Amino acid sequence: MSGRAGIIGTIVAKDLKEFTRDRFYMVITVVGLAFYVLIFWVMPDTVDETIELGIVNNAAAGFFEEVADQGLEVAFYPTEDALRTAIEEGDDVSLGLSFPDDFVATVTGGGSSTVTVYVTGEVPPEVRSTVSALVRELGYLAAGEQPLVSQPTEAEVILGVDRAGDQISLREQMRPLFVFFVLLIEMMALGTLVAGEIHSRTVTAILATPARVSDFLIAKGISGTLLAFVQGLILVALIQSFGSQPALVVLALLLGSIMAAGFGLMAGSIGRDFITIVFWSMLILIPLIIPAIAVMFPGTAAAWIKAIPSYPLVDIIVGATAFDQGFGDLAGSLLALAGWCVLVFLAGWVILRRRVVTL
């Protein structure tokens, strides 16, 4: 057993030495890490969930008492020109409502009134429609009538986990994406190494020694996992992403590195040169990166996104670092990630083995 371990260790040491001699991947690894860390720390780390609304006509102040503490900050302006100037100059408000002086009297008497809505180009369309709907609701309220459509209770509206008041910042959202970029680089590095040894027949020379095919495959898996895990661990340490559950994050990163090594074995077995390695690596990466991008958008992930092998890794990183979730909360994702790692790694191993034994 010690003899087999020594052979495997020798092949792994050779692989790591070849990686350090590859100037392209060494430079891109160091530059990539520095770039990810820099971008991470310059990104905003807070989330502003409030909407600043400017109002003209203090007579309408009473209608906003209930909504003022529900994510809506209201500021009153003496004239319509003052409101427009404040919005154009970005003075604490991004949208405003100008109520006519006779608004209350008109709607109370059953008449109709026109309220002018001012918005900037940065205000999302959904916010604009929400404000317009709010104005209509205020009209019904002032007239003493019930709205045409009743609002259901909060329990009927919220699907999945309600993150209102607990949104994660852009910096938190980018953590999984940076981890995937690091894993991509190391996946390409392993693929290039494997393809190079197959093309140059180095595999044949290795197998001419007491090394077996299984020794070669195990060594490649260990080399790829080490490269991805060490680089990922350095990145997580530099961006302080261990959270309240460092053991969970490290375990997830290790499993993600094993999965990246499996995909690297596939790319290296299929690819012939650097260009084809990049092609197959990107072909593999594009679907895998979808869950990391989906984190940036609110709401529950679709079922097909959850079926992507990388989704459990994203779920664990976000849950452990942003929401202080532990092993119990993320046990399902951890088991799913472990299962995907086994499947992907075995698939890469089988594909590489078929390529090696046919040389």
N, C-alpha and C positions, 0 to 999 in steps of 0.2 A: 504493500500500500504506500509505503514511504517512497518507493521507487517511482510509482505513478505520480505521486504528489510532486516529486522533484522534477519530473519531466514537464508536468503542467506548469509548475512555477517557472521553469526556464522559458517556456513558450510565452507565458504572460510577461515576464521581464523583457523578452525580445520585443513584444508588441508595444509595451510602454516606451521602450527606448526608441522604437521607430516613430512613435507618435511625437516624442519630444524633438526628433530630428526633422519632422515635417514642418517647415517654416510657415506654410499657409495656415494650417490648422492651429499652430501655436499662436500665430499673430491674431487670427480671427477669434480664438478663444479668449485671449487676454483683452483685446479691444472690445469684444462683445460683452464680457463681464463688466468692464469699466463703463461702457455705454449704458447697459441695463441699470447699473447702480446709480449712475448720474441721472438718468431719466426718472427712475423711481423716486429719488429724493427731491426732485424739483416739481413733481406732480402734487396737486392739492391733496391734503390729507383730511379735509373736512367736507361735510355735505350740508348745504343750505337748503332746507326743505320748506322755507317760507316764501310766500309770494308778496311782494311789496305793491300795494295798491293805493293809488292816489285818488282822492275824492274831492269834487267841487260841490259845494252846497252842504253846509253843516246840518241842514234839516234832515238829511238822510243818515245822520250818524247813528241813530238808534237802530237802524236795520243791520248794522255790522257788529253789534255788541256780542252776538252769539258766535260769529265766525272769526272774531279777532284773535281768539286763542286756539284756533284750529289750523295753523299753518298759514294764516293770512294776516299780514301787518298792514294796517290802514293809516294813511297820513292824509290830513285835510289841507286843502289849499284855498285861498280866498277867491281866486279868479281862475277862469279857464286858461288864460294866457300863462299864469304862474304854473299850472299843472303841465301844460305843454312844454314849457321851458325846462321844468324839472325832469321830464321824461327824455327830452332831447339831449340834455346834458348828463344824463345818467345819475341824477341826484336822488339816490336812495329808492327810486321807484322805476319800474319798467313798464307799467301799464296804469291806466287811470280811467275813471268814470266821471263824466260831467253831467250832473242831474240838473234839469231846469229848475228855476226857482219855484214854480208851481207844481212840481212833481207830485208831492204828497196830496195836495188838494185835488189835482186832476184825477189820479188813480183812485182816490177815496170816493170821488164822485162818480166813478164808473167810466171815466174817459180814458183815452190813450195818451201816452207821453213818449217822447223820444229821448233816449239817454245816449250820449256820445261816448264811444269806447276808444281810448288811445292806447296803442301798443307800439313797441319797438320791433325791429326786424329780428331780434334775438329771441323773442318770446315764441315758444313752440305753438303750433296750431291747436293742439289739444287744450292748452291753457287759455287761448283766445276763446275757443268755443265754451269752455267752462265758465269764463267770466260773463259771456253773453247769456248763458243759461242762468247764471246768478242774478243778472239784472231782471230777467223774466220772473224768477222766483220772488224777488223783492217787490215786483209789481203786484203779484198775487197777494203777498203778505200785506202790503199797504192797503190793498182793496178789501182785506178781510176775507178773502176767498181761499179755498184749498187749491193747490196746484193740480193741473190736469193729470199728472202722473205722480203717484206717491213714491217716496223714496224708501226702498227696503231697508231692513235693519243691517247693521255692519256684518253680522254673522252670515247674512245671505249674500253679501257682496264680495267679501274677501275669499279668494280661492288660494289654498296653500298657506304658506307662512306670511303673516302680515308684518312687513318690514317698515311700516310707517313709523317714523321717529327713530328707526334703527337702520338707516341706509348706510351702505359702505361707500367709502370715498373712492375716487378714481385710482388713487395709489393702491388701495386694497384690491381693487378689481384687476389691476395689472399684474399682481403677483403670479397667478398661474400662467399667464402669457409669457412672462420672462423665464419661468422654469421650463416651459416648452421650447423656447428658443435655445436654451442651453442644451436640453436633451437632443434637439435637432442637430446641433453642431456635432455632438459626440456620436450620434447615430450615423451621420455622414462620415465622420472620421473612421468609425469601425467599418462601415461599408467600403470605404476607399482602401483600407488596410486589407480586408478580406479579398476584394476584387484584385488588388495588386498582387497578392500572393498566389491567387489562382492563375492570373495571366502570366506571371513570371515563373510559374511552376515551382515556387518555393514550397508549396504544400507537398509536392512529390519528394523534395529533398528532406523535409521534416519527417515524412512517413518512412523514409529510407532508414531512419534511425530507429531505436527501440520504441519511439512514440507511436501510439495507435491513433486511429481515426477519432475515437472517443476522447483521447487526450487533447487532440487538436481542437475539437468542438468545445470541450469544457473550457479550455484556455481562452478561446475566442469569446465565449460567453462571459467569463470572468473579466477579461480585459475590457470589453464593452461596458459591462456594468460598473467597473471601477472608474473608467473615464467619465461616464455620465454622472455617477453618484458623487464623486469628489468635486466635479465642477458645479453640480447642483447644490451641494452642501456649502461650498464657498459662497455662491450667490445668495442662498438663504441666510447665511450668517451676515453678509454685508448689508442686506436690506432688512435685517432683523425680523425675519418672518417665521421664527419658531413658535410664536404665540404663547399661549398658556399651556400647550401640550407639545413640548419639543419632541418627546419620544414618538408621538403620533405622526408629526411632520416628517421626522427622519425615516420612520418606517415607510410612510407613503412615498417619500422620495426614493428610497431603495427599491421599492416595487416598481415605481415609474422608470427607474434606471434599468431594471431587468427587462421591462417591456420595450424600452428604447433599444436595448442590446438585441432583443429578438428581431425588431424591425430592421436594425442595422445588418444582422446576419442575412435577412431576406434581400435587402438592397445590394449587399456585396455579392451574394450568390447570383443574382440576376444581372447586375450591372457589369459592363465590360471595361469602362474607363470612367474618368472623373465626371464627364458630362452625363453619362447614363446614371451614375450614382446620384448626382444632384437631381436628375429627373425623377428617379424612383423614390428618392427621399422626400421630395416635394409632393409627389403623388400620395405618399403615405401621410405626410404631415397635414395636408389641407383638411382632410376629414377629422383628424385628431385635434386640430386646433379650434374646431367649431365650439366645443363646450367652454373653452377658455374665453372666447369672444362672447358667447351667450351670457356669461356672468355680468357683462357690462350693461345688459338690458334687464329692466325689472320684470318680475313675474316668474312663474314656475316654468322650468325647462320642459320642452316638448318631449314626448315619449321617445321619438327617434333620436333626439340628442342624448338622452339617457342611455341609449343602446350603444353609443360609441365607446370604444374601450377606454378612452382618456377621461370620460366623464367622472368616474369615481375619484380619480386623482385630483381633478379640479374641485370636486365637492369637498374632499378632505382638506385640501389646502385652504379654501375659503372658509370652511366651517371652523377649522382649528385656529386660524389666524385672525379672522374677522369677527366671529361670533362665539369664541371661547367654547366650542363644542369638544367633547372628549371621546374616548373610545366607545362608550356606550351609545352616544348619539350618532356616531359615524361607523358603527360596526358593519352595517349593511354595505356601505361604500367600500370599506376596507376588504371585506370578503369578495366583493365583485372585482375590485382591483387585483387582488391576489389570483382570482380565477382567470382574469384576462392575461395576467403576466405569464401564468403557466401555459395557456393556449398559444399566445404569441411567441413565447420563447421556444416551445416545442416545435411550432411551425417553422421558425427560422432555423432551428437545429436540423430538422428533417430536410429542408430545402438545401442547406449547405452540405449536409452529408451526401445527398444524391449527387451534388456537383463535384464533391471531392473524390468519391469512389469511382467516378467516370473518367477521371484524369488519366 
